[in-house]
Amino acid sequence: MPIHEKSLIRPENLSTHDNLTIDGVDVSGDWSTFIKARVVQDYNEDLQDEIAALPGGENIHRCWQCGSCTNACTVNALNPDFNPRLWIYLIRMGFEAELVRDKDIIWQCVSCNKCTSACPRDVVPEGVMKATAHWLELKGYTPKTPSTEFDEIFSNQVIHTGKIEDGAVLLGFFRRTGQSPFQDWVIQMGKQLAMGLPIRMLMRMGLATLFHPRTRGWDRARAAIEEYVEEQEAAHRKALGLGGSSHDPHAPRQAQPIPQAAE
């Protein structure tokens, strides 16, 4: 499943002669563009299996590189460098270092699911993008994104209390991401709520944010959920060849060295 588009070849791998004549024929410029030979030293034969082991990546093996995902992609319409088809190709070929070079834009997927609707092979490209972003975080190539931080805070509150308290989630997110809780939009939203909600309900919301009440009889359910989450996290880390437990969401992750391909 080779990709032949010139736009997908890294500029440093292209060689062009401004003035070149061969056997009396002027082949200057684009006529003399060559792709430099490259010895691949960053091959990871388990890369596809690693992505497939994460939620959303299960069907990556179905891709036949038709390009429907990229053609339908909302983000690609604004940024041509956002290319799900290329990244799936790199994953299936095992080119880890090539994939990591785009680590700063892979997370920009907006989950519009246009790619998933257009895919004729049920690859679920949107899921593959999420799995790839998660893979980058687990491998230590990128820090946790704000959306990951929010998901962890939201999930942890549900797991530990059996309830969803919006105020606690919001404050926890601001604290984790180093943001001030006194932002203009938060203050404006608070004013609107204060004007539209009964005093009793506002008091209950405030107390819930401070004391974190729990659902009755939640202990057994919480233990079962925590056990399941721990099993899933351990399975994901094992699939990626990472040791230890990831139960602590703040545990530091060590970035793996990225081998340089020889030109």
C-alpha positions in Angstrom: 0.0 0.0 0.0 2.6 2.6 -1.1 1.9 6.3 -1.1 3.2 8.1 -4.2 2.1 11.7 -3.7 5.0 14.1 -3.7 3.2 16.2 -1.1 3.7 13.3 1.4 7.5 13.1 0.9 9.5 15.0 3.5 11.2 18.0 1.8 14.6 16.9 3.1 14.3 13.7 1.2 13.9 15.4 -2.2 16.8 16.4 -4.3 16.4 18.9 -7.2 19.0 20.3 -9.6 18.5 23.8 -10.9 20.8 23.2 -13.8 21.3 19.7 -15.2 21.8 18.5 -18.7 21.9 14.8 -19.5 22.9 13.7 -23.1 22.1 17.1 -24.4 18.7 17.2 -22.8 17.9 19.9 -20.2 16.3 18.2 -17.2 16.7 21.1 -14.8 14.1 21.8 -12.0 11.3 19.4 -11.5 12.5 17.1 -14.3 15.5 16.2 -12.1 13.7 15.7 -8.8 14.9 12.6 -7.0 13.9 10.9 -3.8 17.0 10.2 -1.7 17.6 6.6 -0.7 16.9 6.0 2.9 17.8 3.1 5.2 14.9 2.6 7.6 16.2 2.3 11.2 13.0 3.2 13.1 10.9 0.1 12.2 8.6 -1.1 14.9 7.0 -4.3 13.8 4.5 -4.2 16.7 3.3 -0.6 16.0 0.0 -1.7 14.4 -0.7 -4.2 17.3 0.0 -1.4 19.8 -2.5 0.9 18.3 -5.0 -1.9 17.8 -4.7 -2.7 21.5 -6.0 0.7 22.5 -9.7 1.7 22.5 -10.7 2.9 19.0 -7.8 1.3 17.1 -9.3 -2.2 16.9 -10.1 -2.1 13.2 -7.0 -0.4 11.8 -6.0 -3.6 10.0 -9.0 -3.2 7.6 -7.6 0.0 6.0 -6.9 -0.3 2.3 -5.6 3.2 1.8 -8.5 4.6 -0.3 -8.1 8.0 1.2 -11.8 8.6 1.9 -11.0 9.5 5.5 -8.6 12.3 4.6 -10.9 13.5 1.8 -13.8 13.8 4.2 -11.8 15.2 7.1 -12.9 18.6 8.6 -9.4 19.4 9.9 -7.7 18.4 6.7 -9.8 21.0 4.9 -8.1 23.7 7.0 -4.7 22.0 7.5 -3.5 19.7 4.7 -0.8 18.3 7.1 -3.6 16.6 9.1 -3.7 13.4 7.2 -5.3 10.3 8.8 -4.7 8.2 5.7 -0.9 8.9 6.0 -0.8 8.2 9.7 -2.6 4.9 9.3 -0.2 4.0 6.6 2.8 4.8 8.8 1.3 2.8 11.7 0.7 -0.3 9.5 4.2 0.0 8.0 5.7 0.3 11.5 7.4 3.7 10.9 7.3 5.0 14.5 9.7 7.9 14.1 7.9 9.2 11.0 4.6 9.0 13.0 6.0 10.8 16.0 7.2 13.7 13.8 3.5 14.7 13.5 2.7 14.3 17.2 1.8 18.0 17.6 -1.1 17.8 15.2 -2.5 14.3 15.5 -4.4 15.3 18.7 -6.3 18.0 16.7 -9.0 15.5 15.6 -12.4 17.1 16.4 -14.4 13.8 16.4 -16.8 15.0 13.8 -16.9 11.4 12.5 -17.1 12.4 8.8 -14.1 10.1 8.2 -15.9 7.2 9.9 -19.1 7.8 7.8 -17.0 7.9 4.6 -14.9 4.9 5.3 -16.0 1.9 3.2 -14.1 -0.6 5.4 -15.4 0.3 8.9 -11.9 1.2 10.0 -13.4 3.9 12.3 -10.6 6.4 11.5 -11.8 8.8 14.3 -11.2 6.0 16.8 -7.8 5.3 15.3 -6.9 9.0 15.7 -7.9 8.9 19.4 -6.0 5.6 19.9 -2.9 7.2 18.3 -3.1 10.3 20.5 -3.5 8.0 23.6 -0.5 6.0 22.3 1.6 9.1 22.1 0.8 10.0 25.7 1.4 6.5 27.0 4.8 6.3 25.3 5.8 9.7 26.7 6.0 11.5 23.3 3.5 14.1 24.3 2.1 15.4 27.6 -1.5 14.8 28.5 -3.9 16.9 26.5 -6.5 19.1 28.3 -9.2 16.8 27.1 -7.4 13.8 28.7 -7.1 15.7 31.9 -10.8 16.5 31.9 -11.8 12.9 31.1 -9.7 11.6 34.0 -11.2 14.2 36.5 -14.7 13.4 35.3 -14.2 9.6 35.4 -12.5 9.7 38.8 -15.4 11.6 40.3 -18.0 9.2 38.9 -15.9 6.2 40.1 -15.3 7.4 43.6 -18.7 9.0 44.4 -21.2 7.6 41.9 -22.3 11.2 41.2 -21.5 14.0 38.7 -21.0 17.4 40.3 -20.3 19.9 37.6 -18.7 22.4 39.9 -16.2 19.9 41.3 -15.3 18.7 37.8 -14.7 22.2 36.6 -12.6 23.3 39.6 -10.6 20.1 39.4 -9.9 20.7 35.7 -8.8 24.3 36.4 -6.5 23.1 39.2 -5.0 20.3 37.1 -4.3 22.5 34.1 -3.1 25.5 36.1 -5.9 27.8 35.1 -7.7 30.4 37.2 -11.3 29.5 38.2 -12.2 33.2 38.0 -12.4 33.5 34.3 -14.9 35.9 32.6 -17.1 33.2 31.1 -17.2 31.3 34.5 -18.3 34.4 36.3 -20.9 35.2 33.7 -22.3 31.7 33.9 -22.4 31.9 37.7 -24.4 35.1 37.5 -26.9 33.5 35.1 -27.3 30.4 37.3 -27.7 32.6 40.4 -30.5 34.5 38.7 -32.3 31.4 37.3 -32.0 28.7 40.0 -33.8 28.5 43.4 -31.6 29.4 46.4 -32.1 25.9 47.8 -30.7 24.3 44.7 -27.7 26.7 44.6 -26.9 25.8 48.3 -27.0 22.1 47.5 -24.7 22.6 44.6 -22.2 24.5 46.7 -22.3 22.0 49.5 -21.8 19.1 47.0 -18.7 20.8 45.6 -17.2 21.1 49.0 -18.2 17.7 50.6 -18.5 15.4 47.6 -21.5 13.3 48.6 -21.6 9.7 47.5 -24.4 7.5 46.1 -25.7 5.1 48.7 -24.3 1.5 48.5 -21.7 2.6 46.0 -18.7 0.9 47.5 -19.1 -2.4 45.8 -19.8 -0.8 42.4 -16.8 1.5 42.9 -14.5 -1.5 43.7 -15.6 -3.4 40.6 -15.1 -0.4 38.4 -11.7 0.4 39.8 -10.7 -3.3 39.3 -11.8 -3.1 35.7 -10.1 0.2 35.0 -6.9 -1.2 36.5 -7.1 -4.3 34.3 -7.6 -2.3 31.1 -4.8 0.2 31.9 -2.4 -2.8 32.6 -3.5 -4.5 29.4 -2.8 -1.3 27.4 0.6 -0.8 29.0 1.5 -4.4 28.4 0.6 -4.1 24.8 2.9 -1.1 24.4 5.7 -2.9 26.3 5.5 -0.5 29.3 5.9 -1.9 32.8 4.4 -0.9 36.0 0.9 0.4 36.8 -0.7 3.6 35.4 -3.3 3.8 38.1 -1.7 7.1 39.3 -2.8 9.7 36.7 0.1 12.0 37.7 2.8 9.3 37.5 5.7 10.6 35.3 6.2 9.0 31.9 9.6 8.7 30.3 9.8 9.5 26.7 11.4 6.8 24.5 14.3 7.8 22.3 13.4 8.3 18.6 15.9 6.7 16.3 17.0 8.8 13.4 16.7 7.4 9.9 19.9 7.4 7.9 19.7 9.2 4.6 
